[in-house]
Amino acid sequence: MSAPVYVEEELGRKWDKCLSDSVIKFGGGIVLGSVFSLLFFKRRRWPILMGGGFGVGMAYSNCEKDINATIRSCDPHSPSNEKK
């Protein structure tokens, strides 16, 4: 028999996943922004910042969706858990 999974442990795992996802997407955005800056925009700074911003925005959206799904599945009063 498997051990019960507590909500706090599940949220902790989701936060860890969100943090690593944010770092990876931010880094990828910075790298892509740097490449575009070097190749197309005459070494301007705004493509680098824009790439990093897109990466953080994508990570935030994914984290928000994952954490809200976990919280809704655990809330006994949510409309999706009520019996019809």
PyMOL Python script that loads the backbone (N, CA, C, O; Angstrom):
from pymol import cmd

cmd.read_pdbstr("""\
ATOM      1  N   MET A   1       0.839  -1.177   0.000  1.00  0.00           N
ATOM      2  CA  MET A   1       0.000   0.000   0.000  1.00  0.00           C
ATOM      3  C   MET A   1       0.890   1.249   0.000  1.00  0.00           C
ATOM      4  O   MET A   1       1.881   1.322   0.727  1.00  0.00           O
ATOM      5  N   SER A   2       0.524   2.202  -0.811  1.00  0.00           N
ATOM      6  CA  SER A   2       1.350   3.403  -0.907  1.00  0.00           C
ATOM      7  C   SER A   2       0.993   4.405   0.192  1.00  0.00           C
ATOM      8  O   SER A   2      -0.120   4.414   0.718  1.00  0.00           O
ATOM      9  N   ALA A   3       1.952   5.228   0.512  1.00  0.00           N
ATOM     10  CA  ALA A   3       1.756   6.246   1.546  1.00  0.00           C
ATOM     11  C   ALA A   3       0.892   7.370   0.990  1.00  0.00           C
ATOM     12  O   ALA A   3       0.953   7.657  -0.206  1.00  0.00           O
ATOM     13  N   PRO A   4       0.081   8.015   1.841  1.00  0.00           N
ATOM     14  CA  PRO A   4      -0.759   9.119   1.351  1.00  0.00           C
ATOM     15  C   PRO A   4       0.093  10.313   0.930  1.00  0.00           C
ATOM     16  O   PRO A   4       1.136  10.592   1.521  1.00  0.00           O
ATOM     17  N   VAL A   5      -0.368  10.996  -0.086  1.00  0.00           N
ATOM     18  CA  VAL A   5       0.311  12.206  -0.567  1.00  0.00           C
ATOM     19  C   VAL A   5      -0.440  13.404  -0.002  1.00  0.00           C
ATOM     20  O   VAL A   5      -1.626  13.583  -0.278  1.00  0.00           O
ATOM     21  N   TYR A   6       0.232  14.205   0.769  1.00  0.00           N
ATOM     22  CA  TYR A   6      -0.385  15.373   1.380  1.00  0.00           C
ATOM     23  C   TYR A   6      -0.379  16.540   0.406  1.00  0.00           C
ATOM     24  O   TYR A   6       0.468  16.625  -0.483  1.00  0.00           O
ATOM     25  N   VAL A   7      -1.327  17.424   0.587  1.00  0.00           N
ATOM     26  CA  VAL A   7      -1.461  18.585  -0.288  1.00  0.00           C
ATOM     27  C   VAL A   7      -0.217  19.462  -0.204  1.00  0.00           C
ATOM     28  O   VAL A   7       0.227  20.013  -1.211  1.00  0.00           O
ATOM     29  N   GLU A   8       0.344  19.593   0.998  1.00  0.00           N
ATOM     30  CA  GLU A   8       1.531  20.429   1.172  1.00  0.00           C
ATOM     31  C   GLU A   8       2.714  19.884   0.383  1.00  0.00           C
ATOM     32  O   GLU A   8       3.489  20.649  -0.192  1.00  0.00           O
ATOM     33  N   GLU A   9       2.851  18.557   0.357  1.00  0.00           N
ATOM     34  CA  GLU A   9       3.940  17.956  -0.417  1.00  0.00           C
ATOM     35  C   GLU A   9       3.731  18.163  -1.913  1.00  0.00           C
ATOM     36  O   GLU A   9       4.674  18.446  -2.652  1.00  0.00           O
ATOM     37  N   GLU A  10       2.484  18.016  -2.344  1.00  0.00           N
ATOM     38  CA  GLU A  10       2.185  18.225  -3.762  1.00  0.00           C
ATOM     39  C   GLU A  10       2.446  19.669  -4.172  1.00  0.00           C
ATOM     40  O   GLU A  10       3.022  19.918  -5.231  1.00  0.00           O
ATOM     41  N   LEU A  11       2.027  20.622  -3.345  1.00  0.00           N
ATOM     42  CA  LEU A  11       2.288  22.031  -3.658  1.00  0.00           C
ATOM     43  C   LEU A  11       3.782  22.340  -3.629  1.00  0.00           C
ATOM     44  O   LEU A  11       4.264  23.140  -4.432  1.00  0.00           O
ATOM     45  N   GLY A  12       4.517  21.715  -2.715  1.00  0.00           N
ATOM     46  CA  GLY A  12       5.966  21.901  -2.671  1.00  0.00           C
ATOM     47  C   GLY A  12       6.632  21.426  -3.948  1.00  0.00           C
ATOM     48  O   GLY A  12       7.526  22.080  -4.486  1.00  0.00           O
ATOM     49  N   ARG A  13       6.173  20.264  -4.428  1.00  0.00           N
ATOM     50  CA  ARG A  13       6.725  19.755  -5.699  1.00  0.00           C
ATOM     51  C   ARG A  13       6.371  20.681  -6.858  1.00  0.00           C
ATOM     52  O   ARG A  13       7.194  20.908  -7.745  1.00  0.00           O
ATOM     53  N   LYS A  14       5.155  21.213  -6.856  1.00  0.00           N
ATOM     54  CA  LYS A  14       4.748  22.130  -7.929  1.00  0.00           C
ATOM     55  C   LYS A  14       5.576  23.419  -7.892  1.00  0.00           C
ATOM     56  O   LYS A  14       5.979  23.924  -8.940  1.00  0.00           O
ATOM     57  N   TRP A  15       5.832  23.952  -6.692  1.00  0.00           N
ATOM     58  CA  TRP A  15       6.649  25.167  -6.586  1.00  0.00           C
ATOM     59  C   TRP A  15       8.069  24.907  -7.058  1.00  0.00           C
ATOM     60  O   TRP A  15       8.660  25.753  -7.730  1.00  0.00           O
ATOM     61  N   ASP A  16       8.631  23.741  -6.715  1.00  0.00           N
ATOM     62  CA  ASP A  16       9.978  23.411  -7.184  1.00  0.00           C
ATOM     63  C   ASP A  16      10.016  23.312  -8.700  1.00  0.00           C
ATOM     64  O   ASP A  16      10.944  23.798  -9.346  1.00  0.00           O
ATOM     65  N   LYS A  17       8.991  22.671  -9.258  1.00  0.00           N
ATOM     66  CA  LYS A  17       8.912  22.554 -10.715  1.00  0.00           C
ATOM     67  C   LYS A  17       8.772  23.931 -11.360  1.00  0.00           C
ATOM     68  O   LYS A  17       9.378  24.204 -12.396  1.00  0.00           O
ATOM     69  N   CYS A  18       7.968  24.796 -10.740  1.00  0.00           N
ATOM     70  CA  CYS A  18       7.778  26.149 -11.276  1.00  0.00           C
ATOM     71  C   CYS A  18       9.075  26.962 -11.242  1.00  0.00           C
ATOM     72  O   CYS A  18       9.384  27.691 -12.184  1.00  0.00           O
ATOM     73  N   LEU A  19       9.818  26.830 -10.163  1.00  0.00           N
ATOM     74  CA  LEU A  19      11.071  27.574 -10.057  1.00  0.00           C
ATOM     75  C   LEU A  19      12.072  27.120 -11.121  1.00  0.00           C
ATOM     76  O   LEU A  19      12.706  27.946 -11.778  1.00  0.00           O
ATOM     77  N   SER A  20      12.208  25.814 -11.286  1.00  0.00           N
ATOM     78  CA  SER A  20      13.151  25.328 -12.306  1.00  0.00           C
ATOM     79  C   SER A  20      12.668  25.680 -13.708  1.00  0.00           C
ATOM     80  O   SER A  20      13.474  26.020 -14.574  1.00  0.00           O
ATOM     81  N   ASP A  21      11.365  25.603 -13.936  1.00  0.00           N
ATOM     82  CA  ASP A  21      10.807  25.974 -15.236  1.00  0.00           C
ATOM     83  C   ASP A  21      11.051  27.451 -15.527  1.00  0.00           C
ATOM     84  O   ASP A  21      11.354  27.825 -16.660  1.00  0.00           O
ATOM     85  N   SER A  22      10.917  28.291 -14.496  1.00  0.00           N
ATOM     86  CA  SER A  22      11.144  29.733 -14.675  1.00  0.00           C
ATOM     87  C   SER A  22      12.583  30.032 -15.037  1.00  0.00           C
ATOM     88  O   SER A  22      12.852  30.850 -15.917  1.00  0.00           O
ATOM     89  N   VAL A  23      13.506  29.372 -14.363  1.00  0.00           N
ATOM     90  CA  VAL A  23      14.929  29.600 -14.644  1.00  0.00           C
ATOM     91  C   VAL A  23      15.267  29.155 -16.071  1.00  0.00           C
ATOM     92  O   VAL A  23      15.980  29.850 -16.795  1.00  0.00           O
ATOM     93  N   ILE A  24      14.755  28.006 -16.458  1.00  0.00           N
ATOM     94  CA  ILE A  24      15.049  27.490 -17.804  1.00  0.00           C
ATOM     95  C   ILE A  24      14.443  28.393 -18.877  1.00  0.00           C
ATOM     96  O   ILE A  24      15.113  28.721 -19.856  1.00  0.00           O
ATOM     97  N   LYS A  25      13.193  28.794 -18.706  1.00  0.00           N
ATOM     98  CA  LYS A  25      12.547  29.629 -19.725  1.00  0.00           C
ATOM     99  C   LYS A  25      13.132  31.033 -19.763  1.00  0.00           C
ATOM    100  O   LYS A  25      13.255  31.619 -20.839  1.00  0.00           O
ATOM    101  N   PHE A  26      13.492  31.577 -18.614  1.00  0.00           N
ATOM    102  CA  PHE A  26      14.139  32.887 -18.592  1.00  0.00           C
ATOM    103  C   PHE A  26      15.488  32.812 -19.310  1.00  0.00           C
ATOM    104  O   PHE A  26      15.813  33.681 -20.119  1.00  0.00           O
ATOM    105  N   GLY A  27      16.262  31.785 -19.015  1.00  0.00           N
ATOM    106  CA  GLY A  27      17.562  31.614 -19.674  1.00  0.00           C
ATOM    107  C   GLY A  27      17.429  31.426 -21.169  1.00  0.00           C
ATOM    108  O   GLY A  27      18.198  31.989 -21.948  1.00  0.00           O
ATOM    109  N   GLY A  28      16.441  30.623 -21.570  1.00  0.00           N
ATOM    110  CA  GLY A  28      16.207  30.426 -22.995  1.00  0.00           C
ATOM    111  C   GLY A  28      15.787  31.705 -23.689  1.00  0.00           C
ATOM    112  O   GLY A  28      16.208  31.973 -24.815  1.00  0.00           O
ATOM    113  N   GLY A  29      14.958  32.495 -23.024  1.00  0.00           N
ATOM    114  CA  GLY A  29      14.553  33.777 -23.594  1.00  0.00           C
ATOM    115  C   GLY A  29      15.718  34.736 -23.730  1.00  0.00           C
ATOM    116  O   GLY A  29      15.825  35.452 -24.725  1.00  0.00           O
ATOM    117  N   ILE A  30      16.597  34.753 -22.729  1.00  0.00           N
ATOM    118  CA  ILE A  30      17.786  35.602 -22.792  1.00  0.00           C
ATOM    119  C   ILE A  30      18.692  35.167 -23.943  1.00  0.00           C
ATOM    120  O   ILE A  30      19.213  36.004 -24.680  1.00  0.00           O
ATOM    121  N   VAL A  31      18.875  33.864 -24.091  1.00  0.00           N
ATOM    122  CA  VAL A  31      19.743  33.356 -25.167  1.00  0.00           C
ATOM    123  C   VAL A  31      19.156  33.696 -26.530  1.00  0.00           C
ATOM    124  O   VAL A  31      19.863  34.192 -27.408  1.00  0.00           O
ATOM    125  N   LEU A  32      17.860  33.430 -26.710  1.00  0.00           N
ATOM    126  CA  LEU A  32      17.246  33.751 -28.003  1.00  0.00           C
ATOM    127  C   LEU A  32      17.251  35.256 -28.266  1.00  0.00           C
ATOM    128  O   LEU A  32      17.492  35.695 -29.390  1.00  0.00           O
ATOM    129  N   GLY A  33      16.987  36.036 -27.232  1.00  0.00           N
ATOM    130  CA  GLY A  33      17.043  37.489 -27.393  1.00  0.00           C
ATOM    131  C   GLY A  33      18.440  37.959 -27.762  1.00  0.00           C
ATOM    132  O   GLY A  33      18.596  38.873 -28.572  1.00  0.00           O
ATOM    133  N   SER A  34      19.451  37.345 -27.175  1.00  0.00           N
ATOM    134  CA  SER A  34      20.833  37.712 -27.498  1.00  0.00           C
ATOM    135  C   SER A  34      21.177  37.374 -28.945  1.00  0.00           C
ATOM    136  O   SER A  34      21.830  38.159 -29.633  1.00  0.00           O
ATOM    137  N   VAL A  35      20.740  36.215 -29.399  1.00  0.00           N
ATOM    138  CA  VAL A  35      21.010  35.815 -30.791  1.00  0.00           C
ATOM    139  C   VAL A  35      20.332  36.786 -31.750  1.00  0.00           C
ATOM    140  O   VAL A  35      20.950  37.247 -32.709  1.00  0.00           O
ATOM    141  N   PHE A  36      19.064  37.097 -31.494  1.00  0.00           N
ATOM    142  CA  PHE A  36      18.365  38.044 -32.363  1.00  0.00           C
ATOM    143  C   PHE A  36      18.996  39.431 -32.295  1.00  0.00           C
ATOM    144  O   PHE A  36      19.062  40.141 -33.298  1.00  0.00           O
ATOM    145  N   SER A  37      19.456  39.811 -31.109  1.00  0.00           N
ATOM    146  CA  SER A  37      20.097  41.115 -30.964  1.00  0.00           C
ATOM    147  C   SER A  37      21.385  41.176 -31.779  1.00  0.00           C
ATOM    148  O   SER A  37      21.655  42.176 -32.444  1.00  0.00           O
ATOM    149  N   LEU A  38      22.167  40.122 -31.728  1.00  0.00           N
ATOM    150  CA  LEU A  38      23.431  40.113 -32.464  1.00  0.00           C
ATOM    151  C   LEU A  38      23.230  40.036 -33.975  1.00  0.00           C
ATOM    152  O   LEU A  38      23.953  40.678 -34.738  1.00  0.00           O
ATOM    153  N   LEU A  39      22.239  39.242 -34.404  1.00  0.00           N
ATOM    154  CA  LEU A  39      22.083  39.006 -35.832  1.00  0.00           C
ATOM    155  C   LEU A  39      21.234  40.054 -36.541  1.00  0.00           C
ATOM    156  O   LEU A  39      21.517  40.401 -37.688  1.00  0.00           O
ATOM    157  N   PHE A  40      20.201  40.561 -35.880  1.00  0.00           N
ATOM    158  CA  PHE A  40      19.231  41.393 -36.590  1.00  0.00           C
ATOM    159  C   PHE A  40      19.103  42.822 -36.085  1.00  0.00           C
ATOM    160  O   PHE A  40      18.713  43.697 -36.858  1.00  0.00           O
ATOM    161  N   PHE A  41      19.409  43.096 -34.839  1.00  0.00           N
ATOM    162  CA  PHE A  41      19.075  44.392 -34.261  1.00  0.00           C
ATOM    163  C   PHE A  41      20.280  45.226 -33.854  1.00  0.00           C
ATOM    164  O   PHE A  41      20.155  46.090 -32.985  1.00  0.00           O
ATOM    165  N   LYS A  42      21.418  45.000 -34.440  1.00  0.00           N
ATOM    166  CA  LYS A  42      22.619  45.809 -34.238  1.00  0.00           C
ATOM    167  C   LYS A  42      23.002  45.959 -32.763  1.00  0.00           C
ATOM    168  O   LYS A  42      23.340  47.049 -32.302  1.00  0.00           O
ATOM    169  N   ARG A  43      22.940  44.850 -32.042  1.00  0.00           N
ATOM    170  CA  ARG A  43      23.363  44.775 -30.636  1.00  0.00           C
ATOM    171  C   ARG A  43      22.598  45.719 -29.720  1.00  0.00           C
ATOM    172  O   ARG A  43      23.179  46.364 -28.848  1.00  0.00           O
ATOM    173  N   ARG A  44      21.327  45.791 -29.924  1.00  0.00           N
ATOM    174  CA  ARG A  44      20.462  46.564 -29.020  1.00  0.00           C
ATOM    175  C   ARG A  44      20.147  45.709 -27.790  1.00  0.00           C
ATOM    176  O   ARG A  44      20.296  44.487 -27.820  1.00  0.00           O
ATOM    177  N   ARG A  45      19.722  46.345 -26.740  1.00  0.00           N
ATOM    178  CA  ARG A  45      19.443  45.630 -25.496  1.00  0.00           C
ATOM    179  C   ARG A  45      17.998  45.144 -25.411  1.00  0.00           C
ATOM    180  O   ARG A  45      17.734  44.163 -24.715  1.00  0.00           O
ATOM    181  N   TRP A  46      17.063  45.788 -26.087  1.00  0.00           N
ATOM    182  CA  TRP A  46      15.655  45.462 -25.913  1.00  0.00           C
ATOM    183  C   TRP A  46      15.274  44.052 -26.338  1.00  0.00           C
ATOM    184  O   TRP A  46      14.384  43.481 -25.708  1.00  0.00           O
ATOM    185  N   PRO A  47      15.885  43.435 -27.376  1.00  0.00           N
ATOM    186  CA  PRO A  47      15.496  42.051 -27.685  1.00  0.00           C
ATOM    187  C   PRO A  47      15.868  41.071 -26.565  1.00  0.00           C
ATOM    188  O   PRO A  47      15.176  40.075 -26.353  1.00  0.00           O
ATOM    189  N   ILE A  48      16.945  41.355 -25.863  1.00  0.00           N
ATOM    190  CA  ILE A  48      17.362  40.490 -24.757  1.00  0.00           C
ATOM    191  C   ILE A  48      16.351  40.598 -23.617  1.00  0.00           C
ATOM    192  O   ILE A  48      15.924  39.585 -23.064  1.00  0.00           O
ATOM    193  N   LEU A  49      15.973  41.818 -23.270  1.00  0.00           N
ATOM    194  CA  LEU A  49      14.995  42.018 -22.206  1.00  0.00           C
ATOM    195  C   LEU A  49      13.626  41.458 -22.593  1.00  0.00           C
ATOM    196  O   LEU A  49      12.925  40.885 -21.759  1.00  0.00           O
ATOM    197  N   MET A  50      13.262  41.624 -23.827  1.00  0.00           N
ATOM    198  CA  MET A  50      11.983  41.119 -24.293  1.00  0.00           C
ATOM    199  C   MET A  50      11.955  39.590 -24.270  1.00  0.00           C
ATOM    200  O   MET A  50      10.944  38.998 -23.892  1.00  0.00           O
ATOM    201  N   GLY A  51      13.038  38.954 -24.665  1.00  0.00           N
ATOM    202  CA  GLY A  51      13.117  37.495 -24.612  1.00  0.00           C
ATOM    203  C   GLY A  51      13.017  36.972 -23.189  1.00  0.00           C
ATOM    204  O   GLY A  51      12.314  35.997 -22.927  1.00  0.00           O
ATOM    205  N   GLY A  52      13.721  37.623 -22.271  1.00  0.00           N
ATOM    206  CA  GLY A  52      13.632  37.229 -20.862  1.00  0.00           C
ATOM    207  C   GLY A  52      12.233  37.434 -20.310  1.00  0.00           C
ATOM    208  O   GLY A  52      11.741  36.620 -19.530  1.00  0.00           O
ATOM    209  N   GLY A  53      11.597  38.519 -20.714  1.00  0.00           N
ATOM    210  CA  GLY A  53      10.222  38.784 -20.276  1.00  0.00           C
ATOM    211  C   GLY A  53       9.239  37.759 -20.800  1.00  0.00           C
ATOM    212  O   GLY A  53       8.341  37.326 -20.078  1.00  0.00           O
ATOM    213  N   PHE A  54       9.406  37.367 -22.057  1.00  0.00           N
ATOM    214  CA  PHE A  54       8.540  36.318 -22.609  1.00  0.00           C
ATOM    215  C   PHE A  54       8.736  35.004 -21.863  1.00  0.00           C
ATOM    216  O   PHE A  54       7.769  34.294 -21.588  1.00  0.00           O
ATOM    217  N   GLY A  55       9.974  34.681 -21.538  1.00  0.00           N
ATOM    218  CA  GLY A  55      10.256  33.448 -20.806  1.00  0.00           C
ATOM    219  C   GLY A  55       9.621  33.443 -19.429  1.00  0.00           C
ATOM    220  O   GLY A  55       9.020  32.448 -19.025  1.00  0.00           O
ATOM    221  N   VAL A  56       9.750  34.547 -18.706  1.00  0.00           N
ATOM    222  CA  VAL A  56       9.150  34.642 -17.372  1.00  0.00           C
ATOM    223  C   VAL A  56       7.624  34.600 -17.476  1.00  0.00           C
ATOM    224  O   VAL A  56       6.964  33.974 -16.647  1.00  0.00           O
ATOM    225  N   GLY A  57       7.069  35.255 -18.478  1.00  0.00           N
ATOM    226  CA  GLY A  57       5.616  35.247 -18.664  1.00  0.00           C
ATOM    227  C   GLY A  57       5.078  33.860 -18.959  1.00  0.00           C
ATOM    228  O   GLY A  57       4.033  33.475 -18.432  1.00  0.00           O
ATOM    229  N   MET A  58       5.771  33.110 -19.786  1.00  0.00           N
ATOM    230  CA  MET A  58       5.346  31.742 -20.079  1.00  0.00           C
ATOM    231  C   MET A  58       5.443  30.864 -18.842  1.00  0.00           C
ATOM    232  O   MET A  58       4.552  30.056 -18.581  1.00  0.00           O
ATOM    233  N   ALA A  59       6.513  31.017 -18.084  1.00  0.00           N
ATOM    234  CA  ALA A  59       6.679  30.225 -16.860  1.00  0.00           C
ATOM    235  C   ALA A  59       5.598  30.581 -15.844  1.00  0.00           C
ATOM    236  O   ALA A  59       5.060  29.692 -15.184  1.00  0.00           O
ATOM    237  N   TYR A  60       5.273  31.854 -15.709  1.00  0.00           N
ATOM    238  CA  TYR A  60       4.229  32.279 -14.779  1.00  0.00           C
ATOM    239  C   TYR A  60       2.879  31.679 -15.159  1.00  0.00           C
ATOM    240  O   TYR A  60       2.131  31.216 -14.298  1.00  0.00           O
ATOM    241  N   SER A  61       2.578  31.689 -16.435  1.00  0.00           N
ATOM    242  CA  SER A  61       1.310  31.133 -16.903  1.00  0.00           C
ATOM    243  C   SER A  61       1.217  29.637 -16.597  1.00  0.00           C
ATOM    244  O   SER A  61       0.185  29.156 -16.131  1.00  0.00           O
ATOM    245  N   ASN A  62       2.291  28.914 -16.860  1.00  0.00           N
ATOM    246  CA  ASN A  62       2.301  27.475 -16.573  1.00  0.00           C
ATOM    247  C   ASN A  62       2.177  27.206 -15.082  1.00  0.00           C
ATOM    248  O   ASN A  62       1.436  26.310 -14.678  1.00  0.00           O
ATOM    249  N   CYS A  63       2.884  27.962 -14.264  1.00  0.00           N
ATOM    250  CA  CYS A  63       2.837  27.775 -12.812  1.00  0.00           C
ATOM    251  C   CYS A  63       1.453  28.075 -12.272  1.00  0.00           C
ATOM    252  O   CYS A  63       0.935  27.342 -11.429  1.00  0.00           O
ATOM    253  N   GLU A  64       0.857  29.147 -12.754  1.00  0.00           N
ATOM    254  CA  GLU A  64      -0.471  29.514 -12.291  1.00  0.00           C
ATOM    255  C   GLU A  64      -1.478  28.414 -12.595  1.00  0.00           C
ATOM    256  O   GLU A  64      -2.323  28.089 -11.762  1.00  0.00           O
ATOM    257  N   LYS A  65      -1.384  27.842 -13.798  1.00  0.00           N
ATOM    258  CA  LYS A  65      -2.307  26.780 -14.181  1.00  0.00           C
ATOM    259  C   LYS A  65      -2.096  25.532 -13.330  1.00  0.00           C
ATOM    260  O   LYS A  65      -3.070  24.932 -12.874  1.00  0.00           O
ATOM    261  N   ASP A  66      -0.847  25.129 -13.107  1.00  0.00           N
ATOM    262  CA  ASP A  66      -0.557  23.927 -12.315  1.00  0.00           C
ATOM    263  C   ASP A  66      -0.987  24.079 -10.863  1.00  0.00           C
ATOM    264  O   ASP A  66      -1.617  23.182 -10.303  1.00  0.00           O
ATOM    265  N   ILE A  67      -0.655  25.198 -10.260  1.00  0.00           N
ATOM    266  CA  ILE A  67      -0.965  25.383  -8.845  1.00  0.00           C
ATOM    267  C   ILE A  67      -2.465  25.555  -8.630  1.00  0.00           C
ATOM    268  O   ILE A  67      -3.007  25.025  -7.660  1.00  0.00           O
ATOM    269  N   ASN A  68      -3.147  26.281  -9.510  1.00  0.00           N
ATOM    270  CA  ASN A  68      -4.595  26.414  -9.371  1.00  0.00           C
ATOM    271  C   ASN A  68      -5.306  25.083  -9.543  1.00  0.00           C
ATOM    272  O   ASN A  68      -6.294  24.825  -8.856  1.00  0.00           O
ATOM    273  N   ALA A  69      -4.830  24.233 -10.438  1.00  0.00           N
ATOM    274  CA  ALA A  69      -5.438  22.918 -10.614  1.00  0.00           C
ATOM    275  C   ALA A  69      -5.274  22.068  -9.349  1.00  0.00           C
ATOM    276  O   ALA A  69      -6.190  21.342  -8.962  1.00  0.00           O
ATOM    277  N   THR A  70      -4.119  22.160  -8.717  1.00  0.00           N
ATOM    278  CA  THR A  70      -3.884  21.408  -7.484  1.00  0.00           C
ATOM    279  C   THR A  70      -4.772  21.917  -6.362  1.00  0.00           C
ATOM    280  O   THR A  70      -5.354  21.125  -5.622  1.00  0.00           O
ATOM    281  N   ILE A  71      -4.881  23.218  -6.231  1.00  0.00           N
ATOM    282  CA  ILE A  71      -5.702  23.791  -5.165  1.00  0.00           C
ATOM    283  C   ILE A  71      -7.175  23.473  -5.385  1.00  0.00           C
ATOM    284  O   ILE A  71      -7.885  23.145  -4.434  1.00  0.00           O
ATOM    285  N   ARG A  72      -7.637  23.565  -6.620  1.00  0.00           N
ATOM    286  CA  ARG A  72      -9.050  23.269  -6.904  1.00  0.00           C
ATOM    287  C   ARG A  72      -9.379  21.799  -6.661  1.00  0.00           C
ATOM    288  O   ARG A  72     -10.480  21.482  -6.212  1.00  0.00           O
ATOM    289  N   SER A  73      -8.445  20.904  -6.951  1.00  0.00           N
ATOM    290  CA  SER A  73      -8.718  19.488  -6.752  1.00  0.00           C
ATOM    291  C   SER A  73      -8.782  19.133  -5.272  1.00  0.00           C
ATOM    292  O   SER A  73      -9.388  18.123  -4.914  1.00  0.00           O
ATOM    293  N   CYS A  74      -8.177  19.929  -4.411  1.00  0.00           N
ATOM    294  CA  CYS A  74      -8.161  19.656  -2.975  1.00  0.00           C
ATOM    295  C   CYS A  74      -9.251  20.382  -2.218  1.00  0.00           C
ATOM    296  O   CYS A  74      -9.532  20.036  -1.070  1.00  0.00           O
ATOM    297  N   ASP A  75      -9.877  21.385  -2.829  1.00  0.00           N
ATOM    298  CA  ASP A  75     -10.894  22.177  -2.140  1.00  0.00           C
ATOM    299  C   ASP A  75     -12.224  21.433  -2.152  1.00  0.00           C
ATOM    300  O   ASP A  75     -12.773  21.182  -3.224  1.00  0.00           O
ATOM    301  N   PRO A  76     -12.760  21.070  -0.969  1.00  0.00           N
ATOM    302  CA  PRO A  76     -14.017  20.311  -0.950  1.00  0.00           C
ATOM    303  C   PRO A  76     -15.228  21.143  -1.355  1.00  0.00           C
ATOM    304  O   PRO A  76     -16.272  20.570  -1.667  1.00  0.00           O
ATOM    305  N   HIS A  77     -15.129  22.461  -1.363  1.00  0.00           N
ATOM    306  CA  HIS A  77     -16.273  23.326  -1.669  1.00  0.00           C
ATOM    307  C   HIS A  77     -16.241  23.863  -3.094  1.00  0.00           C
ATOM    308  O   HIS A  77     -17.078  24.691  -3.456  1.00  0.00           O
ATOM    309  N   SER A  78     -15.303  23.414  -3.901  1.00  0.00           N
ATOM    310  CA  SER A  78     -15.243  23.930  -5.260  1.00  0.00           C
ATOM    311  C   SER A  78     -16.378  23.337  -6.094  1.00  0.00           C
ATOM    312  O   SER A  78     -16.819  22.221  -5.818  1.00  0.00           O
ATOM    313  N   PRO A  79     -16.858  24.056  -7.105  1.00  0.00           N
ATOM    314  CA  PRO A  79     -17.992  23.570  -7.915  1.00  0.00           C
ATOM    315  C   PRO A  79     -17.696  22.256  -8.637  1.00  0.00           C
ATOM    316  O   PRO A  79     -18.614  21.475  -8.885  1.00  0.00           O
ATOM    317  N   SER A  80     -16.443  22.000  -8.977  1.00  0.00           N
ATOM    318  CA  SER A  80     -16.109  20.768  -9.690  1.00  0.00           C
ATOM    319  C   SER A  80     -16.170  19.543  -8.786  1.00  0.00           C
ATOM    320  O   SER A  80     -16.292  18.425  -9.286  1.00  0.00           O
ATOM    321  N   ASN A  81     -16.089  19.722  -7.471  1.00  0.00           N
ATOM    322  CA  ASN A  81     -16.117  18.592  -6.552  1.00  0.00           C
ATOM    323  C   ASN A  81     -17.477  18.342  -5.916  1.00  0.00           C
ATOM    324  O   ASN A  81     -17.643  17.367  -5.184  1.00  0.00           O
ATOM    325  N   GLU A  82     -18.456  19.208  -6.183  1.00  0.00           N
ATOM    326  CA  GLU A  82     -19.780  19.015  -5.617  1.00  0.00           C
ATOM    327  C   GLU A  82     -20.510  17.906  -6.358  1.00  0.00           C
ATOM    328  O   GLU A  82     -20.383  17.759  -7.574  1.00  0.00           O
ATOM    329  N   LYS A  83     -21.270  17.135  -5.608  1.00  0.00           N
ATOM    330  CA  LYS A  83     -22.048  16.041  -6.201  1.00  0.00           C
ATOM    331  C   LYS A  83     -23.342  16.594  -6.767  1.00  0.00           C
ATOM    332  O   LYS A  83     -23.983  17.463  -6.176  1.00  0.00           O
ATOM    333  N   LYS A  84     -23.704  16.076  -7.912  1.00  0.00           N
ATOM    334  CA  LYS A  84     -24.939  16.547  -8.569  1.00  0.00           C
ATOM    335  C   LYS A  84     -26.063  15.578  -8.312  1.00  0.00           C
ATOM    336  O   LYS A  84     -27.182  15.793  -8.778  1.00  0.00           O
TER     337      LYS A  84
END
""", "prot")
cmd.dss("prot")
cmd.show_as("cartoon", "prot")
cmd.util.cbc("prot")
cmd.orient("prot")
